[in-house]
Amino acid sequence: EGNTITFSRGGSDISGAVVAAATAADLYENWTDMDHVYVANPDYISDPEPIKELSYTEMRELAYIGFSIIHPEALEPLFSHRIPIRIANTDNPLAEGTMVLAERTHLDNVITGIAGNDDFCTINIRRVLLNQERGILLKILTIFNELDINIEHVPTGIDSLSIIVRGTEFSLEDEVVLRGRLQVDLGMDDIEVTRNLAIVMIVGEGMRDTVGVIARATEAIARENISIEVIMSDYHEISCIFMMSKYEMIRAMHGLYNEFFPAIE
């Protein structure tokens, strides 16, 4: 009848997104307890800058590591119909909020957000001439699939590869079984598991057109006297992942925040 209504308590982000898509809504508003989405988690960075606008892609990248303003599965029906999202605060409805759009209208900074998650570990495999074994990666990943171990990333070298998984999804019992399968099925004996790792991610549409962003980021982390275990960047140059000890995650986030969002004197 043209009246504005809200879901009752318990109505989920996903339900709202599905209804918005089904009705071809002009806007989907997600009311939370925060005035904005922020550049970094306020639990880690004191009084971080608000984000006024970010793209669907930036939101997905940040949600993967830890931005939990809206349920990740709620984004798909909105994205597929290119419905803009407004994140707003129920307790402060006049606050500007944050807009999530199919395409950014402007870029305020080369980096849009910094996220961190300390629940990762790596399974590191070494064998001479590994890169010349046709189909070896498929065989390794098939074992992971058969053991129901979800894989997050697979950085590779010439004679080595590392498989990154969530720590909470890879128990010590899983490790024992996996080692046995890799040794028996593929003859792999040089296997090292590193736990208690964190991923810190920088995300921004402005990265693709700006030279030196990753150099600035690594220098900022180095100034915090932190050793980076793994660096990965996507082909589209919208994000970069840095892996390190989980005990250094917050320090790394502070270093990156100070580099890309310096305090205005």
Contacts in CASP RR format, 6 or more apart in sequence:
PFRMAT RR
TARGET T0000
AUTHOR 0000-0000-0000
METHOD contacts of the structure
MODEL  1
EGNTITFSRGGSDISGAVVAAATAADLYENWTDMDHVYVANPDYISDPEP
IKELSYTEMRELAYIGFSIIHPEALEPLFSHRIPIRIANTDNPLAEGTMV
LAERTHLDNVITGIAGNDDFCTINIRRVLLNQERGILLKILTIFNELDIN
IEHVPTGIDSLSIIVRGTEFSLEDEVVLRGRLQVDLGMDDIEVTRNLAIV
MIVGEGMRDTVGVIARATEAIARENISIEVIMSDYHEISCIFMMSKYEMI
RAMHGLYNEFFPAIE
6 31 0 8 1.000
7 15 0 8 1.000
7 16 0 8 1.000
12 71 0 8 1.000
12 74 0 8 1.000
13 30 0 8 1.000
13 70 0 8 1.000
13 71 0 8 1.000
13 73 0 8 1.000
13 74 0 8 1.000
14 71 0 8 1.000
14 73 0 8 1.000
14 74 0 8 1.000
16 28 0 8 1.000
16 74 0 8 1.000
17 28 0 8 1.000
17 74 0 8 1.000
17 75 0 8 1.000
17 76 0 8 1.000
17 77 0 8 1.000
17 78 0 8 1.000
18 77 0 8 1.000
19 25 0 8 1.000
20 28 0 8 1.000
20 77 0 8 1.000
20 78 0 8 1.000
20 81 0 8 1.000
20 83 0 8 1.000
21 77 0 8 1.000
21 78 0 8 1.000
21 80 0 8 1.000
21 81 0 8 1.000
21 83 0 8 1.000
24 81 0 8 1.000
24 83 0 8 1.000
25 83 0 8 1.000
26 83 0 8 1.000
26 84 0 8 1.000
27 83 0 8 1.000
27 84 0 8 1.000
27 85 0 8 1.000
27 86 0 8 1.000
28 78 0 8 1.000
28 83 0 8 1.000
28 84 0 8 1.000
28 85 0 8 1.000
28 86 0 8 1.000
29 85 0 8 1.000
29 86 0 8 1.000
29 88 0 8 1.000
30 69 0 8 1.000
30 70 0 8 1.000
30 74 0 8 1.000
30 85 0 8 1.000
30 86 0 8 1.000
30 87 0 8 1.000
30 88 0 8 1.000
31 88 0 8 1.000
31 89 0 8 1.000
31 90 0 8 1.000
32 69 0 8 1.000
32 87 0 8 1.000
32 88 0 8 1.000
32 89 0 8 1.000
32 90 0 8 1.000
33 89 0 8 1.000
33 90 0 8 1.000
33 91 0 8 1.000
34 69 0 8 1.000
34 87 0 8 1.000
34 89 0 8 1.000
35 50 0 8 1.000
35 88 0 8 1.000
35 89 0 8 1.000
35 92 0 8 1.000
35 95 0 8 1.000
35 96 0 8 1.000
35 97 0 8 1.000
36 50 0 8 1.000
36 51 0 8 1.000
36 52 0 8 1.000
36 87 0 8 1.000
36 95 0 8 1.000
36 96 0 8 1.000
36 97 0 8 1.000
36 98 0 8 1.000
37 50 0 8 1.000
37 51 0 8 1.000
37 54 0 8 1.000
37 67 0 8 1.000
37 69 0 8 1.000
37 87 0 8 1.000
37 97 0 8 1.000
37 98 0 8 1.000
37 100 0 8 1.000
38 45 0 8 1.000
38 48 0 8 1.000
38 49 0 8 1.000
38 50 0 8 1.000
38 51 0 8 1.000
39 45 0 8 1.000
39 48 0 8 1.000
39 49 0 8 1.000
39 50 0 8 1.000
39 51 0 8 1.000
39 111 0 8 1.000
39 112 0 8 1.000
39 113 0 8 1.000
39 114 0 8 1.000
39 257 0 8 1.000
39 261 0 8 1.000
40 48 0 8 1.000
40 113 0 8 1.000
40 114 0 8 1.000
40 115 0 8 1.000
40 253 0 8 1.000
40 257 0 8 1.000
41 48 0 8 1.000
41 66 0 8 1.000
41 67 0 8 1.000
41 115 0 8 1.000
41 116 0 8 1.000
42 48 0 8 1.000
44 116 0 8 1.000
44 250 0 8 1.000
44 253 0 8 1.000
44 254 0 8 1.000
45 114 0 8 1.000
45 253 0 8 1.000
45 254 0 8 1.000
45 257 0 8 1.000
48 257 0 8 1.000
48 261 0 8 1.000
49 261 0 8 1.000
50 96 0 8 1.000
50 97 0 8 1.000
50 98 0 8 1.000
51 98 0 8 1.000
51 112 0 8 1.000
51 113 0 8 1.000
52 96 0 8 1.000
52 97 0 8 1.000
52 98 0 8 1.000
52 99 0 8 1.000
52 108 0 8 1.000
53 98 0 8 1.000
53 99 0 8 1.000
53 100 0 8 1.000
53 101 0 8 1.000
53 104 0 8 1.000
53 105 0 8 1.000
53 106 0 8 1.000
53 108 0 8 1.000
54 62 0 8 1.000
54 98 0 8 1.000
54 99 0 8 1.000
54 100 0 8 1.000
54 101 0 8 1.000
54 104 0 8 1.000
54 112 0 8 1.000
54 113 0 8 1.000
55 100 0 8 1.000
55 101 0 8 1.000
55 102 0 8 1.000
55 103 0 8 1.000
55 104 0 8 1.000
55 205 0 8 1.000
56 75 0 8 1.000
56 78 0 8 1.000
56 79 0 8 1.000
56 100 0 8 1.000
56 101 0 8 1.000
56 102 0 8 1.000
57 205 0 8 1.000
57 238 0 8 1.000
58 112 0 8 1.000
58 113 0 8 1.000
58 203 0 8 1.000
58 204 0 8 1.000
58 205 0 8 1.000
58 238 0 8 1.000
59 67 0 8 1.000
59 70 0 8 1.000
59 75 0 8 1.000
59 85 0 8 1.000
59 100 0 8 1.000
60 72 0 8 1.000
60 75 0 8 1.000
60 79 0 8 1.000
61 201 0 8 1.000
61 203 0 8 1.000
61 204 0 8 1.000
61 238 0 8 1.000
61 239 0 8 1.000
62 112 0 8 1.000
62 113 0 8 1.000
62 115 0 8 1.000
62 201 0 8 1.000
62 203 0 8 1.000
63 70 0 8 1.000
63 72 0 8 1.000
63 75 0 8 1.000
64 72 0 8 1.000
64 201 0 8 1.000
65 115 0 8 1.000
65 116 0 8 1.000
65 117 0 8 1.000
65 199 0 8 1.000
65 201 0 8 1.000
66 115 0 8 1.000
66 116 0 8 1.000
66 117 0 8 1.000
67 115 0 8 1.000
69 87 0 8 1.000
69 98 0 8 1.000
70 85 0 8 1.000
70 87 0 8 1.000
78 85 0 8 1.000
79 102 0 8 1.000
82 102 0 8 1.000
84 99 0 8 1.000
84 100 0 8 1.000
84 101 0 8 1.000
84 102 0 8 1.000
85 99 0 8 1.000
85 100 0 8 1.000
85 101 0 8 1.000
86 97 0 8 1.000
86 98 0 8 1.000
86 99 0 8 1.000
86 100 0 8 1.000
87 97 0 8 1.000
87 98 0 8 1.000
87 99 0 8 1.000
87 100 0 8 1.000
88 95 0 8 1.000
88 97 0 8 1.000
89 95 0 8 1.000
89 97 0 8 1.000
104 205 0 8 1.000
107 205 0 8 1.000
107 206 0 8 1.000
109 206 0 8 1.000
109 260 0 8 1.000
109 261 0 8 1.000
110 204 0 8 1.000
110 206 0 8 1.000
110 207 0 8 1.000
110 210 0 8 1.000
110 213 0 8 1.000
110 260 0 8 1.000
111 202 0 8 1.000
111 203 0 8 1.000
111 204 0 8 1.000
111 206 0 8 1.000
111 207 0 8 1.000
111 213 0 8 1.000
111 256 0 8 1.000
111 260 0 8 1.000
111 261 0 8 1.000
112 203 0 8 1.000
112 204 0 8 1.000
112 205 0 8 1.000
112 206 0 8 1.000
113 202 0 8 1.000
113 203 0 8 1.000
113 204 0 8 1.000
114 200 0 8 1.000
114 201 0 8 1.000
114 202 0 8 1.000
114 203 0 8 1.000
114 253 0 8 1.000
114 256 0 8 1.000
114 257 0 8 1.000
114 260 0 8 1.000
115 200 0 8 1.000
115 201 0 8 1.000
115 203 0 8 1.000
116 198 0 8 1.000
116 199 0 8 1.000
116 200 0 8 1.000
116 201 0 8 1.000
116 249 0 8 1.000
116 253 0 8 1.000
117 198 0 8 1.000
117 199 0 8 1.000
118 196 0 8 1.000
118 197 0 8 1.000
118 198 0 8 1.000
118 246 0 8 1.000
118 249 0 8 1.000
119 166 0 8 1.000
119 167 0 8 1.000
119 168 0 8 1.000
119 198 0 8 1.000
119 246 0 8 1.000
120 152 0 8 1.000
120 164 0 8 1.000
120 165 0 8 1.000
120 166 0 8 1.000
120 167 0 8 1.000
120 197 0 8 1.000
120 198 0 8 1.000
120 199 0 8 1.000
120 243 0 8 1.000
120 246 0 8 1.000
121 164 0 8 1.000
121 165 0 8 1.000
121 166 0 8 1.000
121 167 0 8 1.000
121 170 0 8 1.000
121 193 0 8 1.000
121 194 0 8 1.000
121 195 0 8 1.000
121 196 0 8 1.000
121 197 0 8 1.000
122 162 0 8 1.000
122 163 0 8 1.000
122 164 0 8 1.000
122 165 0 8 1.000
122 193 0 8 1.000
122 194 0 8 1.000
122 197 0 8 1.000
122 229 0 8 1.000
122 230 0 8 1.000
122 243 0 8 1.000
123 162 0 8 1.000
123 163 0 8 1.000
123 165 0 8 1.000
123 170 0 8 1.000
123 175 0 8 1.000
123 178 0 8 1.000
123 191 0 8 1.000
123 192 0 8 1.000
123 193 0 8 1.000
124 160 0 8 1.000
124 161 0 8 1.000
124 162 0 8 1.000
124 191 0 8 1.000
124 192 0 8 1.000
124 193 0 8 1.000
124 194 0 8 1.000
125 140 0 8 1.000
125 160 0 8 1.000
125 161 0 8 1.000
125 162 0 8 1.000
125 163 0 8 1.000
125 182 0 8 1.000
125 188 0 8 1.000
125 190 0 8 1.000
125 191 0 8 1.000
126 159 0 8 1.000
126 160 0 8 1.000
126 190 0 8 1.000
126 192 0 8 1.000
127 133 0 8 1.000
127 159 0 8 1.000
127 160 0 8 1.000
127 188 0 8 1.000
127 190 0 8 1.000
128 159 0 8 1.000
129 159 0 8 1.000
130 136 0 8 1.000
130 157 0 8 1.000
130 158 0 8 1.000
130 159 0 8 1.000
130 160 0 8 1.000
130 161 0 8 1.000
131 156 0 8 1.000
131 157 0 8 1.000
131 158 0 8 1.000
131 159 0 8 1.000
136 186 0 8 1.000
137 154 0 8 1.000
137 156 0 8 1.000
137 161 0 8 1.000
139 185 0 8 1.000
139 186 0 8 1.000
140 161 0 8 1.000
140 163 0 8 1.000
140 182 0 8 1.000
140 186 0 8 1.000
141 151 0 8 1.000
141 154 0 8 1.000
141 163 0 8 1.000
143 178 0 8 1.000
143 181 0 8 1.000
143 182 0 8 1.000
143 185 0 8 1.000
143 186 0 8 1.000
144 151 0 8 1.000
144 163 0 8 1.000
144 178 0 8 1.000
146 181 0 8 1.000
147 174 0 8 1.000
147 177 0 8 1.000
147 178 0 8 1.000
147 181 0 8 1.000
149 165 0 8 1.000
149 169 0 8 1.000
149 170 0 8 1.000
149 174 0 8 1.000
149 178 0 8 1.000
150 165 0 8 1.000
150 166 0 8 1.000
150 169 0 8 1.000
151 163 0 8 1.000
151 164 0 8 1.000
151 165 0 8 1.000
152 164 0 8 1.000
152 165 0 8 1.000
152 166 0 8 1.000
153 163 0 8 1.000
153 164 0 8 1.000
153 230 0 8 1.000
153 232 0 8 1.000
153 241 0 8 1.000
154 161 0 8 1.000
154 162 0 8 1.000
154 163 0 8 1.000
154 164 0 8 1.000
155 161 0 8 1.000
155 162 0 8 1.000
155 164 0 8 1.000
155 230 0 8 1.000
155 232 0 8 1.000
156 162 0 8 1.000
162 230 0 8 1.000
164 230 0 8 1.000
164 243 0 8 1.000
167 195 0 8 1.000
175 193 0 8 1.000
179 191 0 8 1.000
182 188 0 8 1.000
182 191 0 8 1.000
183 189 0 8 1.000
183 191 0 8 1.000
194 229 0 8 1.000
196 245 0 8 1.000
196 246 0 8 1.000
196 247 0 8 1.000
197 229 0 8 1.000
197 243 0 8 1.000
197 244 0 8 1.000
197 245 0 8 1.000
197 246 0 8 1.000
198 243 0 8 1.000
198 244 0 8 1.000
198 245 0 8 1.000
198 246 0 8 1.000
198 248 0 8 1.000
198 249 0 8 1.000
198 252 0 8 1.000
199 241 0 8 1.000
199 242 0 8 1.000
199 243 0 8 1.000
200 221 0 8 1.000
200 241 0 8 1.000
200 242 0 8 1.000
200 243 0 8 1.000
200 244 0 8 1.000
200 249 0 8 1.000
200 252 0 8 1.000
200 253 0 8 1.000
200 256 0 8 1.000
201 239 0 8 1.000
201 240 0 8 1.000
201 241 0 8 1.000
201 242 0 8 1.000
202 213 0 8 1.000
202 217 0 8 1.000
202 239 0 8 1.000
202 240 0 8 1.000
202 242 0 8 1.000
202 256 0 8 1.000
202 260 0 8 1.000
203 238 0 8 1.000
203 239 0 8 1.000
204 238 0 8 1.000
204 239 0 8 1.000
205 238 0 8 1.000
206 238 0 8 1.000
207 213 0 8 1.000
207 237 0 8 1.000
207 238 0 8 1.000
207 239 0 8 1.000
207 240 0 8 1.000
208 236 0 8 1.000
208 237 0 8 1.000
208 238 0 8 1.000
213 240 0 8 1.000
214 231 0 8 1.000
214 233 0 8 1.000
214 240 0 8 1.000
216 259 0 8 1.000
216 260 0 8 1.000
217 240 0 8 1.000
217 242 0 8 1.000
217 256 0 8 1.000
217 259 0 8 1.000
217 260 0 8 1.000
218 228 0 8 1.000
218 231 0 8 1.000
218 242 0 8 1.000
219 259 0 8 1.000
220 255 0 8 1.000
220 256 0 8 1.000
220 258 0 8 1.000
220 259 0 8 1.000
220 260 0 8 1.000
221 228 0 8 1.000
221 242 0 8 1.000
221 244 0 8 1.000
221 252 0 8 1.000
221 255 0 8 1.000
221 256 0 8 1.000
223 255 0 8 1.000
224 248 0 8 1.000
224 251 0 8 1.000
224 252 0 8 1.000
224 254 0 8 1.000
224 255 0 8 1.000
226 244 0 8 1.000
226 245 0 8 1.000
226 248 0 8 1.000
226 251 0 8 1.000
226 252 0 8 1.000
227 244 0 8 1.000
227 245 0 8 1.000
228 242 0 8 1.000
228 243 0 8 1.000
228 244 0 8 1.000
229 243 0 8 1.000
229 244 0 8 1.000
229 245 0 8 1.000
230 241 0 8 1.000
230 242 0 8 1.000
230 243 0 8 1.000
231 240 0 8 1.000
231 241 0 8 1.000
231 242 0 8 1.000
231 243 0 8 1.000
232 240 0 8 1.000
232 241 0 8 1.000
232 243 0 8 1.000
233 239 0 8 1.000
233 240 0 8 1.000
233 241 0 8 1.000
234 240 0 8 1.000
242 252 0 8 1.000
244 252 0 8 1.000
END
